[in-house]
Amino acid sequence: IGELAFYRCSSLTKIKIPSSVKVIESSTFSDCSLLTSIKIPPTVTSISGFAFARCSCLTKIKIPSSVTSIGNNAFSGCSSLSYVKIQSILESLSNYMFSGCKSLQEFTIPQSVKSIGDFTFNECSSLKKIIIPASVSSIGSSAFKKCSLLKKILLPSSLELIKESIFSGCSALLSIEILPSIKKIEKSAFES
């Protein structure tokens, strides 16, 4: 589906993508403010940047196992998004991927993921629980910034660097274990 194909279709409430589609291009459904339901077929291999950005009524999304890449800001600003299931073998969660998803309460990062981008979960203000697998060796700057309900985080032993502002504004954070693998903690990492 081409870039901006359904951009700002403000009355669109649901869509079923046909199985002939392999790529969802940039901003295809961004700013579809009443879109509540979307079914992504198992033929889709790529979801480009901003594809579903600011779909403020979208409540759940299932990413099929066929998807191998998701671009920056793909679901940013989906303020009603409360359920995400990633069945795919993604190796990275892109920059700003779920930024501003204020209804997201918990998230399990797939075992295939090796890196989490900058600002990936920024301002996910309802996020209480996140499971980071041992496969993750890099977490970007401000990845969990302003996740104000996040209380506990267990960092993977493969992580060596805690980047700038990674947990800045996480005012409810009560417990974090700094493992021996950590070689450096950058500025404002835990600033509240």
Secondary structure, 3 states (H helix, E strand, C coil): CCCCCCCCCCCCCEEECCCCCCEECCCCCCCCCCCCEEECCCCCCEECCCCCCCCCCCCEEEECCCCCEECCCCCCCCCCCCEEEECCCCCEECCCCCCCCCCCCEEECCCCCCEECCCCCCCCCCCCEEECCCCCCEECCCCCCCCCCCCEECCCCCCCEECCCCCCCCCCCCEECCCCCCCEECCCCCCC
